[in-house]
Amino acid sequence: EWMRICFELLELLKAHKKAIRRATVNTFGYIAKAIGPHDVLATLLNNLKVQERQNRVCTTVAIAIVAETCSPFTVLPALMNEYRVPELNVQNGVLKSLSFLFEYIGEMGKDYIYAVTPLLEDALMDRDLVHRQTASAVVQHMSLGVYGFGCEDSLNHLLNYVWPNVFETSPHVIQAVMGALEGLRVAIGPCRMLQYCLQ
């Protein structure tokens, strides 16, 4: 019965009113709390394949809310596995979900930073601009969340992948990269950033 409701809720993600979409993504969180995240997550991950952008963005927010509600370790394995699907929309959706997820969970991200680092490496080296832009947003939220928790080694490693993107010309990518660098400045300190600038 809950799964039938989930499928009907997917239709509501197409609503024109923002309040309806917001209530819908929150409802996914409540359903996941009631029946467990796995079935709900399977439905949402499948919805990343649709063409409509607004629908996909709402789906990524819903995935992050499910992760926040049911603890990230219940969602991350399936989410990271979905990144292996060779489809741009799906991969971008996974990265967007990670961005929202790390924004929502804050300091809990310290437990998951090492798990997602290889995925972010791959995304930050991708030829697709949107991959690098979204991965930079993930790095920003992650570094602000784990500030002061001794994750500097991983963040410094990710900085080496973010840094070459400062030469991009797309305004959206530049904004995301600068956001990531600002987050990293907080997390690993201004001295390290200055050394990178002076190199």
N, C-alpha and C positions, 0 to 999 in steps of 0.2 A: 504493500500500500504506500509506504514512504517513497519507494522508488518511482511509483507511478506519479506521485506528487512532484518528485524531482524532475521528471521529464516534462511535466506541465510547467514547472517553474522556469525551465530553459526558454520557453516561449515568452515569458514575462521579461527576460533580459532584452528583448527587442522593443520594450515600451519606450515611448517618447519622453515620459516624465522621469526625471532623475530620481525622485523620491520612490517611485515604484521599483526602479532598478536597484536602488540602495537597500530597500526592504527585502528584495528578492535575494541579493547576495548574503544578507544577514540570516535569512531563513535557511539557506544552505548550511550555515554554521550550526543552527539549532538542530536541524535534521541529523547532521553528522554527530552531534553530541548525543542524540537519542539512539541512533542505530550503528554508530561507528563510522569512521571516515572512508573505509575502503570502497563500498558501493557508490557512495556519493562522489568520491574522487574519480572513479572510473567513468561516471557520467560526465563529469566536468572536463576531464582530460580528452574525452572523445569530442567534446564541444569546441576544443581548440582548433579543430580541422575546418570549421565553417569559414565562409568567405567574409562575412560581415564584420567589420573592425570593432564596432561598438559592442557586439555580442562577445567577441573574443576578449576584449578588455574587461568586461564585467565578469567573464568566466575566470580570468586570472585573479581578480580581486576576491572572487568567491573561493578559489583554491587557497589563497593566502589566509582567508578567514577560517576555513576548515582547518588549516595547519595550526593557526593560533588557538583555535578552540580545542582541538584534539591532540595538541603537542606536535611540533614539527617532525619528530622522528617517525610519526605514523604516515606522513605525507611525502617527505623528501625522497625516499627510495623510488617510489613510483614516478614522482615528478622528474627526477634526474634520469630515470630510464626512458621517459618519454622524449627527452632531448635527443635520443639516438634516432628518432624518426627523421628521415631525410626530407623534411618539408619545412620551408622557411617560417610559415605562419605558426606551426607547432613549436619550433625551437624558440621563436621570439616570444610566444606565449609562456613557455617555461621560464625564460629569463625574466619576463615581466612579473610572473608569479613570485619568483625568488626575490625580486626587488620589493614587492609589496610585503612579502613574508618577513624579510629582514627589517623592513621599516616597522612592522607591527610587533615583532618579538623582541626588538631592542637587544638588551644584554644577554638574553638567552641564546643569541646568535653565536656566542663564544664556543658553544658545544658543537656547532655545525660548520664552522668556518673551514676547518680542514677537509671536511667531506666535499664541499662545493668548490674548493679552489681549483681542482683539475678542470671542472666544467667551465669555470670562468676564464681560465687560461685559454681554453679552446675558443670560447666566444670572443675574447679580446683579440685573438689573432685571425678571426674570420674575415673573409673578403666582404661580407655584407655589412654595410654601414650600420644598419639598425641593430644587428647583433652586438657590435662594439658599443653603440650608444646605450643599449639596455644593460649590457654587462657593466658598463661604467656606473650606471645608476645603482646596480646591485652593490658594487664596491663601495659607493658612497654611503648607502644605508648600513651596510655591514660594518664599515670602519667606524661610523659614528656610534653604532650600537655596542661595539666591543672595546671602546676606548677604556684603557686602564685595566684590561684583563689579561695582559701578557700575550696577545696574539700578533705582536709586531712582526715576527718572522714571516708569517703568512701574508700579512698586509704589505710588507716590503717586497715580497715576491710578486704580488699582484701589481704593485706600483711599477715594476719593470715592464709589465704588459700594458699598463694604462699609459705610461709616459710617451711612447712613440705616437700616440693618437693626438698629441697636442698640435701636430702639423695638419690636421684635417681642416677642410674648408667649409663643410656643412655646419650651419649655425646650431642645429639640434645636437650634433655629435660634440661640437665644441662645448656647448652648455653642459652636456652630461659629463664630459671629460673633466671640465673645470670643477664640476660638483664633486666628482670622485677625488680630485686632487685636494679640494678643500677638506673633504672628509678624512683623507689620509693625513693631511697636515695636522688635524686635531689628534688623530690616533697615533701616528708615529713621530710627531713633533716637527716643528718648523726648521730645525737644524738640518734634518735629513732632506727636507724639501729644498732648502737652500743649496745643499751639496749637489743635488740633481740639476738645479738651475745653473750652477757654476761650471758643471762638467763640460 
